[in-house]
């Protein structure tokens, strides 16, 4: 049990180092050798846990999911049993708080790999489905607690996530401190909330 725990922690340490290197020099320029150099260990020790860079990439994808779930599963939101809590959740999903957990440059470099690597495509798809599942659960809670009356929660989940993904990609081109950015963000949030059939 102890050895397994050490192995898991070592893998996490290597993945976090890989992320830091990718953030600094770009994912395409990162390598096992550069991760080893960053950690001050041998290439062989890295390859004991990750045989190839592709294996490291899959580990990085799991790290992305873990970080992004920190937003969707924010403990402050808890069970969605009021309009305000659901409003807060939707607003947070459109915010740039994602940057606190994961760098956009690394994220979109990972995203580009879905078109070139089949196993990464499957891993990334699973990651997105996990995020959808958490939002679906929160919306289901809202329905069960009589906050919203939507009959097709699966459809609502898909539409809201499509809005979030599109907005996040587009808004990344703008300075979030400008009025133009804030206006665009407010419009996207408004339309996402309009999809929800709030009970009076």
Secondary structure, DSSP 8 states (H G I E B T S, - for coil): -HHHHHHHHHHHHHHHHHHHHHHHH-GGG--HHHHHHHHTS-HHHHHHH-SSHHHHHHHHHHHHHHHHHHHHT-TTT-S--SHHHHHHHHHHHHSTTHHHHS-HHHHHHHHHGGGT-HHHHHHHHHHHHHHHHHHHHHHHHHHHTTSB--S-HHHHHHHHHHHHHHHHHHHTTS-TTSHHHHHHHHHHHHHHHHHS-B--
